[in-house]
Amino acid sequence: MLFTPLPMMVFDLATEDILWSSESFLQLTEQREGIFDAHLETVFPNISFHWLLEGKTEAPETVVWNHRTYRVFGGVSHPEGGQSALATTYWMDVTDTEEMRRTLELTRPVVAILMVDNYEDLMKATPEGKRSAVRAMLEEKLSQWSAGSEGMMLKYDRDRYLFVFEEKSFSDFAAKRFDVLDAVREVVAGEGVAATLSIGVGRDADSFEALFKNASVALEMALSRGGDQAVVKDKLNFEFYGGRSKATEKRTKVKSRVMANALAELIDEAKQVYVMGHSYADMDALGAAAGVCAIVRKRGKKCRIVIDTENNAAHPMLRRLQALPEYQGAFLSGDDAFLRVQPETLLVV
């Protein structure tokens, strides 16, 4: 053990005094003399070993010590004769691996779609001879914002731009809350119509196709919320930045499509689906529940409707639905539904 290539160190778990270390471990320290019988806090300031007391065999996080990064493993032994417990730790230097991992994370690609979401209104409010100047001002604002990111911006439609950059630049954009939204508002047409921008950002995906899909979904979400904002989508979550302008009527179809796609994904991921309206259900609540139930069946999943079958304002409609073959056994009381709920259940309210 004295010459093992894996650095090892043993200390008293009760007193936290260092009792022994291997030669390779001594080479890691900056105080080669006097390490034995020294207190842990003296050698390892601000490093906790409580995970050993919790029965764990590896530190929950990597440990940074003397400008190097380590994965620390360990175990507790109880010597015979009533002596206090001993903790043996094993130190694996992962500095180079961690630097490679951080470099990989910082250089992962991010895809953004930028859309001037009132482009038509902007052009209509601008005289024919000045439209090219307005477009040039818009592109100048986008170029100034993206400069320094070492990314690539490409215009692929009259009102849309594709922006590909690295993860290391995303934190700067997010910290400034995508201030390009404010910059673009400074572009004003002749009749006082200010340009607004919507941004959809796709992150944390395994391919450019998936990144572009995430960016497209994020852009639709931004438009459904009224535009003039940035929405970031990763594998699990949405993040929202901006959103000062009021929603317009032309966004309602987009919002419906976004909500429908989101509901379809939730249904596909669930093992069972329960639909529940408000208490003392009326015709609207029951009709909506029946509609969602039909959607769930269409996607190949079983669906139950939670309703108080005695106290409601829709008895005639409920009786007619219960008589239909596709709704046999579909209606449950609250107590029955509670007993039947299992993991990966989707509740639609």
N, C-alpha and C positions, 0 to 999 in steps of 0.2 A: 504493500500500500504506500510505502514511503516514496517510491519512484513511479507511481502510476501516472500515465500521461494525462489523465483527467484530474484537474485540481480538486482536492478534497480538504475539508475542514471540519473538525469535531468540536462542539462546545457543550458546556453543562446547561441543560435546559432550565434549571432552577436559578442558578446564579448568573447565567449568560457569560461565563468566563470561557475563553478559548483554551482548549486542552491540547489540541494537536492539529497539525496540518501537513500535507504532503509537500515535497520539494517544489512541485509544479505550482502549488498554490502560493508558496512564499514568493515566487517570481512575479505574481500578480500584484503584490502589495508594494506600497511605497515606503513601508517601515519594516524592513526585513528583521531588524533586531527588536526584541521586546514584544513580539506578537503573542507569545505563549503567556497564559494567565492574564492577558489583557481582556478588558470588557468589550463586548460586541460593539457597543456604541462608540468606543474609541477607534475601532478599526473600520466599522461600517456605519458612519453617521447617516441618520435619516433612512436607514434600510430596515424594514420590519421582517421578522421571522415568525409572526403569529400564525401563519398558515400551517406550520408544523404542529402547533397546538390543536388545530382544527382537524388533524388527521390527513391533511393533503400531502401529496408526494412531490408537488411541483409548485413553485411560486406562481401566483395568479398572473403576474406581469413580469416582463423582463426587468432585470436590475441593471442600472447604470452605475458603474463604480470605476473610479480612476480613468474616466474618459473611455471606458469600454462597456459593451453591453453583454449581459450574460443571461442565459436560462439557468435557473437554480433548481436543482432537485434535492430531495432529502428524505430522511426517515428518522424515527425515534426508536431507541432501544432502551431496555430496562435491565441494567446489570444485576447480577445476583448479589445478595448481601445487604440489600436495603439502600444501595447507593442511589443517588438522584439520576433521573433519566438523561441520556446522552442524545444529542442531535448530530447526525452526520449529514453534511451537505456536499453536493457535487456541482461544480461550476463549469458550464459549457459556454465558451466564448462564441457569440453569434453576431459580433459587431459587423463583420463583412456581409453576412446574410441580411441583417436588419437594414444596412445601408442600401443593399440591392433591392430589398422589398420597398423601402421608402422611395427609391428612385423609380421603381416600377409604378408605384401608386401615383407619383407626381407627374409621370409622363403618360398616363392612361388617356386615351382620346375622349373628348367631350364634343357632342354635336349640338348645335343650336340652330333653330330656324327663326329668323327675324322677319316680321311682316308689318308693313305700314298699313294698319287696319282701317284707316279712313282715306285710302289712296284716291278712290274715285271722287269723294267729296272735296279732297284737296285740289285735284286737277280741275274740277268743275268751277271751283272758286278762284282759279288762277287764270289770267289771260293767256291765250295761246302762245304768245311770244315769250312769256316768262316761265313756262312750265319746265323747260330744260334747266333753268336756273334753280327752281325749287328742287328738282330731282338731284342736281349737283350739290345743293346744300344738305340734303338728306344723306347722300353718300359721304360727304365730308364729315358729318357728325358721326356716322358709323365707323369711318376710317380712323378718326381721332380716338374713338373709344377702344377699338380693337388693336391700335398700335401698341407695340411693346409686348403683346401676348405671344408673338411668333406663330400666330394661327393663320388660317387661310379663310378669307371671306369671298364668296362667289354669289353674284346675282343670277338667279335662275328663273325668275319671273318678273313681271313689271313691278310687283310690290313685295317680293320675297327674296331673302338672302339666306344662303347656307354658310354657317360659320363653324369651322372645325378648329379646335384648340386643345391644349393639354390641361390636365387636372390642376396643375400648379397655378394656372391663371384663374381657375374658377373661384378659388378662395378670395382673390382680389376683387373680382366682379361681384361676388356675394357680399363681401364686406362693405362695398360701396353701394350695395342694394341696386345694382344695375342702373347706375346713374345716367346711362345713355337714354333712359326713358325721359328724364328731365331735359336732356340736351336736345332730343328730337322735338320736344314741344316748343322749342324756340324757333322752329321753322314754321312760319305763318304765311298763309296765302293772302292774296289781295283783299279778300272780304273778311279777314280776321279769323279764318279757319286754321287752327293749329294742328300740326301733324301729331299723330299718336302712334306708338309702336307696341306690338305684342311680341313676346319672345317665348319660345318653347325650347327648353334645354333637356337633353337626354344624357344621363350619366349611368355609370356602374352597370354596363352591359358587356356581353362577351363578343359582340361583333358590331361592325358599323351599321349593319341592317337593323339590329336591335336598338342601337343608339338613335338611329333616325326615326324608328317607330316610337321610342319614348319621347323624342323631341316633338313629333307630330301630335301625339296624345297631349303633351304638355301645352302645345300651342292651341289646340282645340279647347282645352280647359281654360286657358287665358281668355280666349274669345268668348267662351260661354259665360265668363264672369264680367264681361263688358269691355275687354281689351285694355290697352294702356298699362300693361303689367308684364312681369316675367314669371313663368311657372317652370319649376325644375322638377323632373321626374327621374327617380332612380328605380331600383328593382321593387321597392316597397312603398315609397312615400312620395307626396307632392310637397314642394315648398313654394311659397308665394311671395313675390316682391312687387311693390307698387300697387296700382289699381286705383287711380284717382278719378278717372272718368266714369260717367254714369253708363250703365248698360243700355244698349239700343235694341229695338225690336228685331232687327235683322239677325241678332245673335240667338234667338230662341231655338231655331232649328239645330244649331250647333250644340247648344246646351242639352237638348233632348238626346242627340246622338251620343254625346259624351256620357250622360247619365245612363243611357241604355247599355253602352259598352261596359261601363263599370259594373252595373248590376249583373250583366251576363257573366263577367269574369268571377264575381262572387258566387253566383249560382253554380258555375262549373267546378269551383274549388270546394264546395260544401258537399257533405255526405247526405244531409237531410235539410229541408227548408221548412220553416214555420212562418206563417203570415198572421199578423195580429193588428187589428185596427184599434180604435179608441173604445173605452168602456161604453156600455149601452149602445151597441152598434146600430147605425141607421142604414138606409138603403145605399148611401154613398160609400160607407165603410165596407159593407158586405160586397158591393159591386166591385170595388177596387181590389179587395182581397181575392175575389173569384178571378179577376183579370190577372193578378200576379200568379195565382195558382196555375192558370192556363199557360202562362209564360214558362213557369218552372217545368211543367209536364212536357212542354214543347222541347225543352232542352234535356229531356230524358231523366229527370230527377223526380222523386216523390215529394209531394207537398201536402202539408196539413194547415188548416185554418183554425186559429185559436179564437173562440168566440163563446160568450155566455149564451147558450141556446135557449135559455128560459127568459132572461131579462134583456130584451133587445127590441128595437123598433122596426124590425124587418122580418117578422114571422112569415108572411106569405112568400116572400122571395126565398127565405131560408128553406122552407118546406119544399119548394119547387127544385131548388138546387140539390137538396138531400135525396130527392127521388131520381136524379140523373145518375146513370152508371158511373160516370167519371168522377163523381163526388161522393161515392159510397165510402164511408169511413174517413172522409177528409176533414170533418168538423170535430174539434176536440174542445173540452172545457179547459180552463186554465190549469186546474190541478192535474188532469191527465197529461197535458202537454209538459208540465214541469217534471213529471216522473219519466217521460219518454226522452227528454233531451239528452243527447250524447255529445261527445267531442266533435268538433268540426261541423257544428250546426249553424246554419245561417238563419237569423231572425230578421224578417222584413216587417217594419212597423210603418 
